[in-house]
Amino acid sequence: LLQIVSRRQFQPSAAMATAPLLSNDGLDQAKAATILGVLSEGYSPDAMGTGPGDQRVSMVPVVAQQLMKDGYQVCVEKGAGIYAGFADAAYAEVGCSVLPRGQVIGKAQVVFAMEPPAREFGLLRGKVLVSWVGRLLDKGKDIVSQATAAGVTLIDVTAVPRITIAQKLDVLSSQAKVAGHRAVIEATHAFGRFLTAEMTAAGKYPPSQTFVLGCGVAGLAAIGTSKALG
């Protein structure tokens, strides 16, 4: 028989909200005073594409604002979002603290970064790092080993289950979609001719043909962008 428990019969206690999901969960429970840190990826336009760094930023101001409404504090490294289109003033405007890198690492209990800062794992001992680890790849396995030795807890964003309720957390799909779109834009620039069919007084130009390898998320995005460009 299926017994339905009414709201009067079941009243959750305050302890249930803070109790760990697993009995062996050694991580400290999130508190209102938890400080989140956002690191810069160290991108430099002078590197000419050969040096380290990424133009992306791991947290944008609107997301930081939402987290602060939940009681978190957010500190951002100076210049972290500049090459992603977010000035330091945009973070300060929503209430973030804009600090030098050393202070962000020192104050934050949970650190966000696109690429794991392996060279600074020693400074992150006892902290949580949320990053693109790719634990199943050789590079990711090496990062996991270094983090374990340094006492850093890693949260790999690529490990989020690809299920319906977690679609908004699917970084593999979102970044693959961007890659497919960008691939066509780059190819268009290299092609140097019309993509769509043109009929002018000087004659006709046939539409170009785009050859897409694969029909995954990136491939479908590339096909859509190619059609949109003609």
Backbone hydrogen bonds, N-H to C=O, Kabsch-Sander energy under -0.5 kcal/mol:
donor,donor_aa,acceptor,acceptor_aa,energy
3,Q,1,L,-0.7
4,I,2,L,-0.6
5,V,3,Q,-0.5
6,S,4,I,-0.5
10,F,6,S,-1.8
11,Q,9,Q,-0.6
16,M,13,S,-0.7
17,A,13,S,-0.6
17,A,14,A,-0.7
18,T,14,A,-0.6
18,T,15,A,-0.6
19,A,15,A,-1.2
25,D,22,L,-1.4
26,G,24,N,-0.9
34,T,31,K,-1.7
36,L,34,T,-0.5
36,L,73,Q,-3.6
37,G,110,V,-2.9
38,V,75,C,-2.2
39,L,37,G,-0.5
39,L,112,F,-2.3
43,Y,54,D,-0.5
47,A,44,S,-1.7
48,M,45,P,-0.9
50,T,47,A,-1.9
63,V,60,V,-0.6
64,A,60,V,-2.2
65,Q,61,P,-2.4
66,Q,62,V,-1.5
67,L,63,V,-2.2
68,M,64,A,-2.1
69,K,65,Q,-1.4
70,D,66,Q,-0.7
70,D,67,L,-0.7
71,G,68,M,-1.4
72,Y,67,L,-1.7
73,Q,34,T,-2.2
75,C,36,L,-2.9
76,V,97,S,-3.3
77,E,38,V,-2.6
78,K,99,L,-1.8
80,A,77,E,-2.0
82,I,79,G,-0.6
84,A,81,G,-1.0
85,G,82,I,-1.4
86,F,81,G,-3.3
87,A,85,G,-0.5
90,A,87,A,-0.8
91,Y,87,A,-1.1
92,A,88,D,-2.4
93,E,89,A,-2.1
94,V,90,A,-0.8
94,V,91,Y,-0.6
95,G,92,A,-1.1
96,C,91,Y,-2.4
97,S,74,V,-2.3
98,V,96,C,-0.6
99,L,76,V,-2.5
99,L,97,S,-0.7
104,V,100,P,-1.9
105,I,101,R,-2.4
106,G,102,G,-2.0
107,K,103,Q,-2.4
108,A,104,V,-2.4
109,Q,35,I,-2.5
110,V,35,I,-1.8
111,V,128,V,-3.3
112,F,37,G,-3.2
113,A,130,V,-2.0
118,A,116,P,-2.1
120,E,117,P,-1.9
121,F,118,A,-1.5
123,L,120,E,-1.1
124,L,120,E,-0.8
124,L,121,F,-0.8
125,R,122,G,-0.6
126,G,151,G,-2.6
127,K,124,L,-2.4
128,V,109,Q,-2.2
129,L,153,T,-3.2
130,V,111,V,-3.2
130,V,128,V,-0.5
131,S,129,L,-0.6
131,S,155,I,-2.1
132,W,113,A,-0.5
132,W,114,M,-1.7
133,V,131,S,-1.2
137,L,134,G,-2.1
140,G,134,G,-0.6
141,K,137,L,-2.6
142,D,138,D,-1.8
143,I,139,K,-1.9
144,V,140,G,-2.5
145,S,141,K,-2.1
146,Q,142,D,-2.2
147,A,143,I,-2.7
148,T,144,V,-2.4
149,A,145,S,-2.1
150,A,146,Q,-1.7
151,G,147,A,-0.8
151,G,148,T,-0.7
152,V,147,A,-2.9
153,T,127,K,-2.3
154,L,152,V,-0.6
155,I,129,L,-2.7
156,D,154,L,-0.5
157,V,131,S,-2.2
157,V,155,I,-0.7
159,A,156,D,-1.8
160,V,157,V,-0.9
163,I,161,P,-2.0
166,A,163,I,-1.0
167,Q,164,T,-1.5
169,L,166,A,-1.5
170,D,167,Q,-1.6
171,V,169,L,-1.6
174,S,170,D,-1.9
175,Q,171,V,-2.5
176,A,172,L,-1.6
177,K,173,S,-2.2
178,V,174,S,-1.7
179,A,175,Q,-2.2
180,G,176,A,-2.3
181,H,177,K,-2.0
182,R,178,V,-2.7
183,A,179,A,-2.3
184,V,180,G,-1.2
185,I,181,H,-1.7
186,E,182,R,-2.9
187,A,183,A,-2.3
188,T,184,V,-2.6
189,H,185,I,-1.9
190,A,186,E,-2.1
191,F,187,A,-2.3
192,G,188,T,-1.8
198,E,205,Y,-2.1
200,T,203,G,-2.6
203,G,200,T,-1.4
205,Y,198,E,-3.2
208,S,195,L,-2.3
212,V,210,T,-0.7
213,L,211,F,-0.5
214,G,212,V,-0.7
220,L,216,G,-2.5
221,A,217,V,-1.9
222,A,218,A,-2.2
223,I,219,G,-2.3
224,G,220,L,-2.3
225,T,221,A,-2.3
226,S,222,A,-2.3
227,K,223,I,-2.3
228,A,224,G,-2.1
229,L,225,T,-1.6
230,G,227,K,-1.3
